[in-house]
């Protein structure tokens, strides 16, 4: 089966003044059409780096894509030069919803100008583009779309501007949207509206979404599958329903993350410790220094991502052994 997106054995390093950062280590995943895959994990786990690698915007140097391939519609993005990526991939087939809408929008230009600049259309088709922008803004429940196009970013609320960013990502009719923490700066009411909107767009447009978040509660509402990352490695990869119900057979890190969710008493637990320095990561399992279930061999033997049950993959030596 040919997937819309397939990442295989992707390893990314960065050279810094302090040493080499081993940012992504042998990442594997796939995404099908009309599917939402949530990348979850703490800050520093490599989620945004993976999103940037898929867009082929890792700066080289200091970055280096050491191994792997990224197939999009069975074409290796990493083999494309800058011109081909700009022509076929970035802002075309694959678009981005940024984390900070105010940081992404240019304060010097109106919303209409910035949306028009996405396209280089002949004058004869500018009216067609205008109608498409207004229709899209209306679908995103933004009032008075013609007036909104004449406004500047600072004249909009955070929720309104994030909807404009979603409109910008949809204008080229993409096949894949990378949503990088798109609800982080929003209040919970607007967050719920944006999540509902993304699910609606996926259903109506059959577009795929790679949804990057550190919030498991958000991931549970928007995703079909969940991929858990930690310190540049994949810890677990499962359907959303399986992830939230698999209990003791899941990865210890996943259980720690789930334990951080508020319980009925309103208590919130802490994982303890911190993500390791990726200049000198642990040699075996990168979660071992914080794992309460680890065995001595976990500090030496690097775990392999293995299928524990159909569609549910775990990268943990003792979890996999215990289920065999």
Secondary structure, DSSP 8 states (H G I E B T S, - for coil): ---SEEEEEEEEEEEETTEEEEEEEEEEEEE-TT-EEEEE--TTSSHHHHHHHHTT---TTTEEEEEEEEEETTEEGGGS-HHHHHHHTBTTTEEEE-S-HHHHS-TTSBHHHHHHTT----GGGHHHHHHHHHHHHHHTT-SSHHHHTTSBGGGS-HHHHHHHHHHHHHHT--SEEEEESTTTTS-HHHHHHHHHHHHHHHHHH--EEEEE-S-HHHHHHH-SEEEEEETTEEEEEEEHHHHTT-GGGS-HHHHHHHHTS--TT-------S----TTS--SS-TTGGG-SS--GGGGTS----EEEETTEEE--HHHHHHH-
